[in-house]
Amino acid sequence: MSEPTGRPDPPPRLLVFAGLPGTGKSSLARAVAERFGAVWLRVDSVEAALLESGLPRSFETGLAAYVVVRSLARDHLALGRDAVVDAVNGVEEARSMWRSLAAETGARRFVVEVVLSDRAEHRRRVESRAGLTPPLPAPTWDEVEHREYLPWTEPRLTVDGGRPVVENVARVLAYVAPSGPT
């Protein structure tokens, strides 16, 4: 929170990053969080912690990771802090979670979808990934290709993860300017 100025503080921002594994989503989400001084909430990190605690990998542990990230984002937004959510967000159930959270907290919500237009580069990135978040295994190219990822039906900023991170950060900064989406 800022010093009193007679004006209310702007509402916190909820930046929701989405995209398939290997598109550059986490690199961009982290860079944006650093730029804003926001909390970076990565679903893969939470799911890895659940697995590390001894829970078996399942649909339920994946869902639990989203629920934990939502709870952490809620806490930070309630403190007036910006939150950057980093997850695949491939289905409507995940996407509606963030819409509801923004409505509940009064946060301004921004969706950034990260794609990688160069299919060969996307495959190379996926196949060269070692387990970035042990014990969560890196996905195979086949898993990425066949993962459920529905087309978006709402406004969002789409960036190509094949472009330089600094260029994509600039695009996100312009997108979340004070007059941007809610």
Legacy VTK file of the C-alpha trace (Angstrom):
# vtk DataFile Version 3.0
C-alpha trace
ASCII
DATASET POLYDATA
POINTS 182 float
0.000 0.000 0.000
1.206 3.478 -0.766
1.325 6.605 1.374
-2.017 8.391 1.793
-2.631 10.829 -1.076
-6.343 11.431 -0.751
-6.869 9.022 -3.675
-7.650 5.356 -3.158
-4.953 2.891 -4.154
-5.606 1.223 -7.489
-6.935 -2.311 -7.164
-4.325 -5.036 -7.323
-3.707 -6.837 -10.591
-4.226 -10.548 -11.160
-2.130 -11.535 -14.163
-3.048 -14.995 -15.410
-0.490 -16.628 -17.694
-1.653 -19.554 -19.790
-0.177 -21.822 -22.425
1.137 -25.267 -23.117
4.369 -26.486 -21.508
7.480 -25.386 -23.379
6.071 -22.150 -24.808
8.105 -19.885 -22.502
5.197 -19.119 -20.184
7.130 -19.464 -16.919
10.096 -17.415 -18.111
7.772 -14.593 -19.091
5.564 -14.850 -15.980
8.630 -14.717 -13.741
10.083 -11.723 -15.605
6.773 -9.850 -15.357
6.442 -10.655 -11.644
9.972 -9.337 -11.062
9.207 -6.164 -13.019
6.047 -5.466 -10.986
7.383 -6.659 -7.637
4.442 -9.080 -7.698
4.192 -12.523 -6.188
4.827 -15.265 -8.785
2.577 -18.280 -8.170
3.558 -21.273 -10.272
1.155 -24.223 -10.254
3.970 -26.653 -11.202
5.925 -25.680 -8.064
2.926 -26.383 -5.859
2.184 -29.693 -7.565
5.843 -30.708 -7.157
5.626 -29.928 -3.431
2.522 -32.091 -3.120
4.361 -34.971 -4.799
7.410 -34.396 -2.618
5.172 -34.745 0.445
4.353 -38.284 -0.681
1.029 -37.769 -2.422
0.666 -39.762 -5.635
0.526 -37.915 -8.943
-3.100 -37.782 -10.052
-5.831 -35.542 -11.350
-6.490 -34.635 -7.702
-2.936 -33.427 -7.003
-3.030 -31.321 -10.172
-6.374 -29.816 -9.137
-5.108 -29.267 -5.585
-2.159 -27.280 -6.967
-4.557 -24.901 -8.747
-6.654 -24.557 -5.579
-3.571 -23.788 -3.455
-2.375 -21.171 -5.953
-5.858 -19.601 -5.946
-5.790 -19.396 -2.138
-2.323 -17.855 -2.107
-3.315 -15.365 -4.811
-6.413 -14.425 -2.789
-4.263 -13.722 0.285
-1.844 -11.515 -1.656
-4.606 -9.669 -3.525
-6.332 -8.992 -0.172
-3.120 -7.253 0.922
-3.257 -5.104 -2.203
-0.378 -6.958 -3.866
-0.276 -7.918 -7.523
-0.267 -11.665 -8.216
1.073 -13.465 -11.281
-0.441 -16.921 -11.815
1.592 -19.294 -13.994
-0.331 -22.371 -15.165
-1.454 -24.141 -18.320
-5.066 -23.005 -17.732
-6.178 -25.168 -20.622
-9.789 -25.772 -19.622
-12.743 -23.604 -18.672
-12.809 -24.833 -15.051
-9.319 -23.388 -14.477
-10.088 -20.185 -16.346
-13.330 -19.542 -14.455
-11.404 -19.898 -11.188
-9.441 -16.732 -12.009
-12.508 -14.792 -13.178
-14.233 -15.619 -9.889
-11.174 -14.701 -7.864
-10.902 -11.297 -9.555
-14.599 -10.617 -8.920
-14.294 -11.724 -5.294
-11.220 -9.599 -4.541
-11.882 -6.591 -6.770
-8.617 -7.245 -8.615
-8.124 -6.203 -12.223
-7.626 -9.434 -14.184
-5.401 -9.717 -17.218
-4.934 -12.910 -19.241
-1.723 -13.499 -21.160
-1.671 -16.548 -23.408
1.801 -17.671 -24.417
2.075 -19.644 -27.656
5.082 -20.802 -29.642
4.440 -20.460 -33.355
7.586 -22.385 -34.339
6.464 -26.008 -33.887
9.990 -27.419 -34.279
11.296 -25.045 -31.592
8.396 -25.939 -29.318
9.170 -29.624 -29.671
12.889 -29.005 -29.117
12.171 -27.106 -25.912
9.844 -29.785 -24.561
12.224 -32.635 -25.405
15.264 -30.862 -23.944
13.616 -30.077 -20.617
14.982 -31.974 -17.700
12.693 -32.197 -14.695
12.521 -28.483 -13.883
10.488 -29.071 -10.752
11.391 -32.472 -9.300
9.669 -34.764 -8.495
7.175 -33.478 -11.098
8.256 -35.161 -14.330
8.739 -33.078 -17.463
6.009 -33.757 -20.020
6.819 -35.602 -23.208
6.151 -34.043 -26.617
3.334 -36.553 -27.117
1.738 -35.450 -23.825
1.986 -31.784 -24.828
0.518 -32.461 -28.277
-2.429 -34.382 -26.835
-3.060 -32.266 -23.749
-6.517 -30.782 -23.507
-6.182 -27.088 -24.287
-9.374 -25.370 -25.380
-9.430 -22.217 -27.494
-9.932 -19.014 -25.525
-13.265 -17.244 -25.915
-12.470 -14.117 -23.919
-10.163 -11.156 -24.485
-6.511 -11.783 -23.787
-3.067 -10.766 -24.893
-1.389 -13.468 -26.967
2.398 -13.393 -27.149
4.795 -15.660 -28.999
7.261 -17.296 -26.623
9.722 -17.470 -29.511
10.171 -13.693 -29.297
12.714 -12.228 -26.838
11.463 -12.138 -23.241
12.230 -8.403 -22.979
9.987 -7.748 -26.006
7.160 -9.812 -24.528
7.532 -8.103 -21.136
7.094 -4.745 -22.888
3.918 -6.028 -24.564
2.551 -7.207 -21.203
3.396 -3.850 -19.583
1.424 -2.030 -22.290
-1.477 -4.472 -21.873
-1.774 -3.957 -18.116
-1.608 -0.174 -18.301
-4.150 1.566 -16.046
-6.842 1.571 -18.724
-6.450 -2.160 -19.467
-8.872 -5.113 -19.030
-10.653 -6.243 -15.889
LINES 1 183
182 0 1 2 3 4 5 6 7 8 9 10 11 12 13 14 15 16 17 18 19 20 21 22 23 24 25 26 27 28 29 30 31 32 33 34 35 36 37 38 39 40 41 42 43 44 45 46 47 48 49 50 51 52 53 54 55 56 57 58 59 60 61 62 63 64 65 66 67 68 69 70 71 72 73 74 75 76 77 78 79 80 81 82 83 84 85 86 87 88 89 90 91 92 93 94 95 96 97 98 99 100 101 102 103 104 105 106 107 108 109 110 111 112 113 114 115 116 117 118 119 120 121 122 123 124 125 126 127 128 129 130 131 132 133 134 135 136 137 138 139 140 141 142 143 144 145 146 147 148 149 150 151 152 153 154 155 156 157 158 159 160 161 162 163 164 165 166 167 168 169 170 171 172 173 174 175 176 177 178 179 180 181
